[in-house]
Amino acid sequence: MSREQVLVTGAAGKLGRAVVADLLDAGHQVVAVDRRQPEEDPGTRFVRLEGDDVPGLAAALEGCTALVALASVPSPGSLPPHQLFRDNTQAAFVALQVATAAGVRRAVVASSGSAYVTAWSPRPTMVDEVPVREEHPLRNAEEYGLSKQVSEEIAAMFCRRHPDLSVAALRFHWIATAEEQRERMTAQRGGPRDWPEELRQMWGYVDLRDAARACRLAVETAQRRPYGFAVLNVVAADLLADETLDALLSAHAPHVRRSPGGPSAGGAFAIDRAREVIGWEPRHSWRDLD
């Protein structure tokens, strides 16, 4: 496998910093791009750009062979809804437009499980069936989830325009450090339990290290075996809960159907497609922290 030169947008964010470090550790070159300066030295070239700076992004992409587009507003509430939707979808479009015009044919776009209906739904909505597969209907009811759904459609459009382009739209669940996982479980065990919120989240998460590795594998796999447009769940194989999924659903959402073929550790999201397409499986669990 040839060494890539990867441009990472949103490189100063939590996931962006981890992705840059993971790529560098694997021997790739990185150009880190963000609208704000990272708090620590990213260990590689850093370019400060706004998300709509097309000439600046084109200059930063010179010599790059791959793109990891992570720049986005990470959650609702920090901006008015119309601005969040505009910024997230514009960032995805501009990054892919400029990258493909420069000849880049391997890209990753950060999507989210919020596209289904989880996380910031205005009510404790639930999925139809577990494990949740990528084909599950997208019933997001707020601007963040919608922006991720539209960003996926943007990526799919560019793949139609460029048949030799591979883009992995990675549907991350809550991306958490080991300490954040420990804190969540401590709070949950200390009660009282917020069942509507837990149902909204479907007890999903993904370790920050596993999320970063998924981005790298998506780029590396596309170099060896182009896969076109792929939407992939990137979620831990287990639940962020002491109980089993069956017990939780039986008690709090008995109408949710159970289908065979879920992750072996009992998570609510199917992750077999990520293994088949890019060779990714989670390596970390909060259970390893006890």
Summary of the structure (lengths in Angstrom):
residues: 290
radius of gyration: 18.4
end to end distance: 37.5
largest distance: 55.3
contacts: 1005
relative contact order: 0.14
helix: 41%
strand: 17%
